[in-house]
Amino acid sequence: MSQQENKPICFQRSNDSFVKWLVQILGPVILGAKPSEILSFPSHDKELHEKIDKIHHYFGNCKKISFKIFYFNHKSTKVLFYKPVSLNAVLKDFRNAKFLKSIGYPKEYTLESYLDLMIDKIRKGSIPDEIGLFLGYPLKDVIGFIGHPSLKLTKVNGWRVYGDATLSDQTYNEFLKARATIKKLLTFANMDQILSYA
């Protein structure tokens, strides 16, 4: 088998508008600027099954991007896309890990166990505050959102920013830059070429 035949082609060659939209939304995850992204598709969406089939078809063989599909309150199907390398780095960060363990996450870390616990909370009907960490938001903003008294709301810029906005602005700008890069790539690159930037 040649190296080209052995290479996993996640996005293959597609002009499908849904797939292009998906790749653009996931740009920050594909490029490693964001550890994960969660998308929600309402249960009444007539194209829901077709969209889920396309996600499996185009992302099912990816080694760099993974996804989990689950349901929320019978109202929507959610898909969590994540880059295991990036998400591992975020969740294993000392401060993030200490915070997550303090709110009931396992003492022994594995990416799967942490994802399963967070997703299980969503399945049971509530979006956990700590999802912000999984999405790459700074810990101070997650703690501020929960209600830490020393962190005051500074602004809303993609998410609620608490305290000094410097790190939050930097993170948000990295997300925007990655999304712009993917949008630019989509004008001249094939889907499978885009993954090589990841």
C-alpha positions in Angstrom: 0.0 0.0 0.0 1.4 3.4 -1.0 1.9 6.2 1.5 -0.9 8.1 -0.3 -3.3 5.2 -0.1 -2.5 4.7 3.6 -3.1 8.4 4.4 -6.5 8.9 6.2 -8.5 11.4 4.1 -11.0 12.9 6.5 -12.7 15.5 4.5 -12.1 13.8 1.1 -13.0 16.0 -1.9 -16.3 17.7 -1.4 -18.2 20.7 -2.6 -21.1 20.0 -0.2 -22.2 23.2 1.4 -22.9 21.6 4.8 -19.4 20.1 4.9 -17.8 23.4 3.9 -19.8 25.2 6.6 -18.7 22.5 9.2 -15.1 22.8 8.2 -15.2 26.6 8.5 -16.8 26.4 12.0 -14.3 23.8 13.1 -11.3 25.8 11.7 -10.0 26.7 15.2 -10.1 23.0 16.2 -8.6 21.8 13.0 -5.7 24.2 13.3 -5.2 23.5 17.0 -6.2 27.0 18.3 -9.3 25.6 20.0 -9.4 22.2 21.7 -13.1 21.5 20.9 -16.3 22.8 19.5 -19.9 21.7 20.3 -22.6 22.0 17.7 -26.3 21.5 18.2 -28.8 20.3 15.6 -32.5 20.6 16.6 -34.5 17.3 16.6 -37.1 18.8 14.1 -34.3 19.5 11.5 -35.6 17.6 8.5 -32.0 17.1 7.3 -30.7 15.9 10.7 -30.1 12.2 9.7 -28.4 13.4 6.4 -26.1 15.7 8.4 -25.2 13.1 10.9 -24.4 10.7 8.0 -22.1 13.3 6.5 -20.3 13.8 9.8 -19.6 10.1 10.0 -18.7 9.9 6.3 -16.3 12.9 6.3 -14.9 12.7 9.8 -15.2 9.0 10.7 -11.6 8.1 9.6 -9.9 11.2 11.1 -7.0 10.5 13.4 -6.5 14.2 14.3 -10.1 15.2 14.9 -12.6 13.1 16.9 -16.2 13.5 17.6 -19.0 12.3 20.0 -22.7 12.4 19.2 -25.2 12.6 21.9 -28.7 13.8 22.7 -29.9 16.7 24.9 -33.4 16.7 26.4 -34.9 15.1 23.3 -34.7 18.6 21.8 -31.5 18.3 19.9 -28.6 16.2 18.8 -25.2 17.5 19.9 -21.9 16.8 18.3 -18.7 17.5 20.2 -15.7 17.7 17.8 -12.3 17.7 19.5 -8.6 17.5 18.8 -7.4 15.0 21.3 -3.8 16.4 21.5 -5.1 20.0 22.1 -7.9 18.9 24.5 -5.5 16.7 26.5 -3.1 19.7 26.9 -5.9 21.9 28.2 -7.4 19.4 30.6 -4.1 18.3 32.0 -3.0 21.9 32.7 -2.3 22.0 36.4 -4.8 24.7 37.3 -7.5 23.4 35.1 -7.0 19.8 36.4 -7.1 21.0 40.0 -10.4 22.9 39.3 -12.0 20.0 37.5 -11.1 17.5 40.3 -12.5 19.9 42.9 -15.9 19.7 41.2 -16.0 15.9 41.0 -13.9 14.8 38.0 -11.9 11.7 38.5 -8.6 12.0 40.4 -7.0 9.7 37.8 -7.1 11.6 34.5 -8.0 10.1 31.2 -9.4 12.1 28.3 -12.3 9.6 27.8 -13.4 9.6 31.5 -13.4 13.4 31.6 -15.3 13.7 28.3 -17.8 11.0 29.4 -18.6 12.8 32.6 -19.0 16.2 31.0 -21.2 14.7 28.2 -23.2 12.7 30.8 -24.1 16.0 32.5 -25.4 17.3 29.2 -27.4 14.1 28.5 -29.1 14.6 31.9 -30.4 18.0 30.9 -28.0 20.7 31.9 -25.0 22.4 30.2 -22.2 22.2 32.8 -20.4 25.5 33.6 -17.0 23.8 33.1 -17.7 23.1 29.4 -16.0 26.4 28.9 -12.6 24.8 29.8 -13.3 22.0 27.2 -14.0 24.7 24.6 -10.7 26.5 25.4 -11.9 29.4 27.4 -9.6 30.7 30.1 -10.1 29.2 33.6 -10.7 32.7 35.1 -13.7 33.2 32.8 -15.2 29.9 33.7 -14.7 30.6 37.5 -16.1 34.1 37.0 -19.1 32.7 35.2 -19.8 30.3 38.1 -19.8 33.3 40.4 -16.4 33.8 42.0 -16.8 37.1 43.9 -13.4 38.6 43.1 -14.0 38.3 39.3 -16.3 40.9 37.8 -17.8 40.8 34.4 -15.6 42.8 32.1 -17.3 42.3 28.7 -18.8 39.8 26.4 -16.5 38.9 23.5 -17.4 35.4 22.2 -18.1 34.4 25.8 -18.4 36.2 29.1 -15.0 37.7 30.1 -14.2 38.2 33.8 -11.3 40.2 35.3 -8.3 41.2 33.2 -9.3 40.7 29.5 -5.8 40.3 28.1 -5.7 36.5 28.0 -9.3 36.3 27.0 -8.8 38.7 24.1 -5.7 36.8 23.0 -7.6 33.5 23.0 -10.6 34.9 21.2 -8.3 36.5 18.5 -6.6 33.1 18.0 -10.0 31.5 17.4 -10.9 34.3 14.9 -7.6 34.1 13.1 -7.9 30.3 12.7 -11.5 30.6 11.3 -10.3 33.2 8.8 -7.4 31.0 7.7 -9.8 28.1 7.1 -12.2 30.3 5.2 -9.3 31.4 3.0 -8.1 27.9 2.5 -11.6 26.8 1.4 -11.4 29.1 -1.6 -8.6 27.2 -3.2 -7.8 24.0 -1.3 -9.5 20.6 -1.2 -11.0 19.3 2.1 -8.2 16.7 2.4 -5.5 19.4 1.8 -6.9 21.5 4.6 -6.3 18.7 7.2 -2.6 18.8 6.4 -2.5 22.2 8.1 -3.7 20.6 11.3 
